[in-house]
Amino acid sequence: MILLSPLDMVEASQRQASLSEMGATTAPIGWVQFCRDNPADCAARPQRTEAVTLNRAAWAQLVQINTHVNSIIEPMTDMEQYGVEERWTYPTSGRGDCEDYVLLKKQLLIRAGLPAGALHVTVVRDRKGDGHAILTVRTDRGDYVLDNENDEIRLWHATGYRFVKRQTAQDPNRWVTIGPASDPAAVASR
């Protein structure tokens, strides 16, 4: 039997609590279109890899903004709203799909003072295997998920999603894969 030191146990729990980024990949076509329409929101700014210190105030901001955005946006597909398969935009009409919720949450959290480098638009496969967008927040206690399908903020591995790719902390226009599909680190259980 191998015994882990307290330091090894902390490092192991942090690895489980944080997503494992692999290699570079392409940005979703919806992100590319969003950046054409909103160049100021996509301007690459040199950013450090940052983590939100998860204290009571930061947690309250995450909960408030996640719940607020989930309550004010009426779910509607891009096809129903715009007559196109995919369009990422801010939900100014009061309606939108998952990407629109994510974009607004990220914008509001940045305005609230959270570091942009800790907020990542993330693409996952849901429990049915369908594509879905969420916001992951890198914290000093792991990567948490803000989702329009659930007001409860959870660690990534408690969502039931398979994580595909997300933005990097250094440049929102650079995307990385999150482990190979067979990598247990990228498959959340529930």
URNOR-V490781 format. One record per residue. N is the residue number from 1. SS is DSSP state (@ for helix, = for strand, . for the rest). PSI is psi in radians with two decimals (999 if undefined). OMEGA is omega as a letter, one per 30 degrees, with the letter a starting at -180 (none if undefined). Layout:
n,ss,psi,omega
N,SS,PSI,OMEGA
N,SS,PSI,OMEGA
//
This chain:
n,ss,psi,omega
1,.,2.32,l
2,.,2.21,l
3,.,2.36,l
4,.,2.46,l
5,.,2.83,l
6,@,-0.67,l
7,@,-0.74,l
8,@,-0.68,a
9,@,-0.72,l
10,@,-0.81,l
11,@,-0.71,l
12,@,-0.75,l
13,@,-0.60,l
14,@,-0.66,l
15,@,-0.73,l
16,@,-0.61,a
17,@,-0.30,a
18,.,2.44,l
19,.,2.60,l
20,.,1.97,l
21,.,2.37,a
22,.,-2.14,a
23,.,3.02,l
24,=,2.62,l
25,=,3.10,a
26,.,2.64,l
27,.,2.59,l
28,.,2.54,a
29,@,-0.58,l
30,@,-0.62,l
31,@,-0.74,l
32,@,-0.80,l
33,@,-0.75,l
34,@,-0.73,a
35,@,-0.58,l
36,@,-0.68,a
37,@,-0.42,a
38,.,1.08,a
39,@,-0.58,a
40,@,-0.57,a
41,@,-0.20,a
42,@,0.05,a
43,.,2.21,l
44,.,2.15,l
45,.,2.25,l
46,.,2.11,a
47,.,2.55,l
48,.,2.76,l
49,.,2.00,a
50,.,2.75,l
51,.,2.45,l
52,=,2.28,l
53,.,2.02,a
54,.,1.38,l
55,.,-3.12,a
56,@,-0.71,a
57,@,-0.78,l
58,@,-0.74,l
59,@,-0.74,l
60,@,-0.70,l
61,@,-0.79,l
62,@,-0.83,a
63,@,-0.81,a
64,@,-0.84,a
65,@,-0.71,l
66,@,-0.85,a
67,@,-0.75,a
68,@,-0.91,a
69,@,-0.72,l
70,@,-0.53,a
71,@,-0.41,a
72,@,-0.19,a
73,.,2.26,l
74,=,2.19,a
75,=,2.28,l
76,.,2.36,a
77,.,2.79,l
78,@,-0.62,l
79,@,-0.76,l
80,@,-0.68,a
81,@,-0.72,a
82,@,-0.15,a
83,.,0.35,l
84,.,2.73,a
85,.,-0.74,a
86,.,2.18,l
87,.,2.01,l
88,.,2.23,a
89,.,2.89,l
90,.,2.45,a
91,.,1.07,a
92,.,-0.35,l
93,.,-0.15,a
94,.,0.06,l
95,=,2.68,l
96,=,3.03,l
97,.,-3.01,a
98,@,-0.70,a
99,@,-0.63,a
100,@,-0.70,l
101,@,-0.81,a
102,@,-0.82,a
103,@,-0.74,l
104,@,-0.73,l
105,@,-0.79,a
106,@,-0.80,a
107,@,-0.81,a
108,@,-0.65,l
109,@,-0.67,l
110,@,-0.78,l
111,@,-0.52,l
112,.,-0.08,l
113,.,0.01,l
114,.,2.56,a
115,.,2.28,l
116,@,-0.58,a
117,@,-0.14,l
118,@,-0.04,a
119,=,2.06,a
120,=,2.12,l
121,=,2.27,a
122,=,2.39,l
123,=,2.29,l
124,=,2.98,l
125,=,2.25,a
126,.,-3.05,a
127,.,-0.39,l
128,.,-0.09,a
129,.,0.05,l
130,.,2.64,l
131,=,2.52,a
132,=,2.55,l
133,=,2.44,l
134,=,2.96,l
135,=,2.14,l
136,=,2.46,a
137,=,2.03,l
138,=,2.15,l
139,=,3.01,l
140,.,-0.04,l
141,.,0.24,l
142,=,-3.13,a
143,=,2.09,a
144,=,2.71,a
145,=,2.26,l
146,=,2.20,a
147,=,2.44,l
148,.,-0.22,a
149,.,-0.03,a
150,=,2.24,l
151,=,-0.35,a
152,=,2.20,l
153,=,2.20,a
154,=,2.74,l
155,=,2.60,a
156,@,-0.69,a
157,@,-0.04,l
158,@,0.25,a
159,.,-0.43,a
160,.,0.11,a
161,.,2.74,l
162,=,2.11,a
163,=,2.31,a
164,=,-1.04,a
165,=,2.85,l
166,=,2.97,l
167,=,2.72,l
168,.,2.80,l
169,.,-0.54,a
170,.,-0.48,a
171,.,2.04,a
172,.,-0.25,l
173,.,-0.12,l
174,.,2.33,a
175,=,2.61,l
176,=,2.62,l
177,=,2.73,l
178,.,1.46,l
179,.,2.65,l
180,.,2.74,a
181,.,-0.53,a
182,.,-0.11,a
183,.,2.06,a
184,@,-0.41,l
185,@,-0.37,a
186,@,0.04,l
187,=,2.04,a
188,.,2.54,l
189,.,2.84,l
190,.,999,none
//
